Amino acid sequence: MHSHSEKLEAFSRLLNIMDDLRTQCPWDMKQTFDSLRILTIEETYELSDAIINKNMDDIREELGDIMLHMVFYARLGQESGAFDIASSLHAVCDKLVKRHPHIYGDVMVRDEEDVKKNWEQIKLSEGKKSVLSGVPNGLPAMVKAYRMQEKTAQVGFEWSDRKEVWAKVEEEIREFEEVAESRDREKAEMEFGDILFSLINYARFVGINPETALERVNQKFKFRFEYIEKKAPKPLTQMTLDEMDALWNEAKRTDNDN
């Protein structure tokens, strides 16, 4: 692994390349905060895929791509006179020092939960109007639900044991069943949303990240269905469900072998 000075040298190299691109490359010279935004989102999802797949080479590469984007935004801020990379880094360093008084102060903590609770209390003391104010509106719904539940738990809005949480899941399922066949689709949709929200809460309570769990199932489904497409002796539209299910089970055995 590289030394601290080598890491600083690599970061300096990226800053210098960014300066070159911004002054010499026609594409890079045209970019704005808005034009980069969707590309950054794409790069973040690519990093997420690499993490899910536990591919360290891809994680390394995608992390570099995201670092490039961060440096690019800082360069744009510098050009507008609003901020530069140094002010951004100092700002996050100052925030980390302030929110870790158990390291940079005399506060004592017992465990990770104490650290999280202190973090939320410090944020409120900084002028945040709500513990939920740090949850971006644009997050995917499942991630947003998980983060809201996680944050409110830090101030004591939490179930006492897993049986209570599961009882809530069962209650929401019963309420959905009561309206599922009705013509009130808005009510049915709301009740179904309650089921999802309570399931996410249960997953969080027992230490499962529901987004990661669902993505793993998505990948498993994709592998098995593509196996059916590859092995199908005729067009899928001409196959019976039983024939496709036989290939699905064959794919399951192949998947389990891996």
PyMOL commands that set and color helices and strands:
alter all, ss='L'
color gray80, all
select helices_A, chain A and resi 4-24+26-30+33-52+56-80+85-98+101-104+112-125+141-153+162-179+185-205+210-231+236-238+241-257
alter helices_A, ss='H'
color red, helices_A
deselect
rebuild
show_as cartoon
